[in-house]
Amino acid sequence: MLKIIGMLAGFIIAIPAVAQSSPDVRVPPEIGAAYGRLGKAMMAHDANGVRAVWAEDFVVNAPNNMVLRREEVIAAMERDLLDYKDFRKHITFVGRKPEITVIMGYDTMVPNKGPGAGKQVTRPFTDIWANRAGNWQLIARQATIAAAR
């Protein structure tokens, strides 16, 4: 079980209390709304809410360099293995095409469990969103723990 915590601790996506972005960076409103729904679902451990935002074929390259699929992360969330406080998303780049949007930046948070517990963690990320039948879904994510203080 501790291996799963370590494997997933750097992964969680949640809408922060404060989302910050550079002045010239604009998150498309439909993706901002999807981030909001995802954050609420993750915090409530609402698996169906997460599934509504993550594509069925969603994958993440987690901070431990393991590729995890949607249901693996949802299972850990349902077992309460993912727990953070003071989570903030800092968006530094948005690249938008008709069917794909790439969002890059970094998250800061304090994990309550797993690696870095009790320390502020900085984690650069890349999120890839796809417009599927008029619905924006997260299809891939890469997250790396850069620092824990």
PEJOGI-V816426 format. One line per field, one symbol per residue. ss: DSSP state (a for helix, b for strand, c for the rest). psi: psi as a letter, one per 30 degrees, with the letter a starting at -180 (. if undefined). burial: b if it has 9 or more other ideal C-beta (glycine too) atoms within 8 Angstrom, else e. A space follows every 50 residues. Layout:
BEGIN
ss=???
psi=???
burial=???
END
This chain:
BEGIN
ss=caaaaaaaccccccccccbbbcccccccaaaaaaaaaaaaaaacccaaaa aaabbbbbbbbcccccbbbaaaaaaaaacccccbbbbbbbbbbbbbcccb bbbbbbbbbbbccccccccbbbbbbbbbbbbbccbbbbbbbbbbbbbbc
psi=eeeeeeefegekkkklekkkllegkjkkeeeeeeeeeeeeeeefhjeeee ffeklegklkjlfggkkklefeeeeeefghfjjllhkkkjkfkkjklefk kkklblkkljkflakgkflkkkjklkkjkkjjhgkkkkflkkkkjekj.
burial=eeebbbbbbbbbbbbbeebebeeebebbeebbebbbbbbbbbeeebbebb bebbbeebbbbbbeeeebbbebbbebbeeebbebebbbbbbbbbeeeeeb bbbbbbbbbbbebbbbeebbbbbbbbbbbbbeeeebbbbbbebbbeebe
END
